[in-house]
Amino acid sequence: MATADNAMDRPATHAEDGVRRRDFIYIATAAFGGIGAAAAIWPFLDQMNPSADVLALASVEVDLAPIAEGQGIKVNWRGKPVFIRHMRAAEVQEAQQADVSSLRDPQSFDDRTQEGHRQWLIQIGVCTHLGCIPMGIADGEPRGDYNGYFCPCHGSHYDNAGRIRKGPAPTNLEIPAYEFLSDTSVRIG
Ligand code: FES
């Protein structure tokens, strides 16, 4: 008389062996994925606890007195370059005359600068396309087709107020939070 078939007590058929192998591969893959995920999450969690040096750079104070009209400097803030340019009156005027409605990322010059300090253009020097550092301020010379900033990585042209005019970048150069402490001192961040 036939007894109940117990799969654990007999050798596996070829088909069953295939199923068990697939189960093993699946379990092994899942386990490996779990370890990988845990390993990936740890640095992420760790990143959420800013170190002392990062906290120290949460804001930077910059002395503007040495920057003459027509000159610019680059400072490091939270690991990013920040362009600070002391614009000439003619540059400010040119930037204010732009037809804002025709811009890809419509923003007036006055939206990008502060009342009483229009001559100071402060912006994050990171191309909004894929993150290269545009040229135009490090050497103080206007670059690109719009007398402003040019990112050579894929050819993004920004005007002298850092507004995107041509090329693949979707938005203007970002303006960081900043506050003037006096006419010649600014705190970024
Ligand atoms: S990163 Fe600047 S144009 Fe692509």
Residues whose N, C-alpha, C, O or C-beta is under 5 A from the ligand:
A	BS01	FES	C127 H129 L130 G131 C132 C151 C153 H154 G155 S156
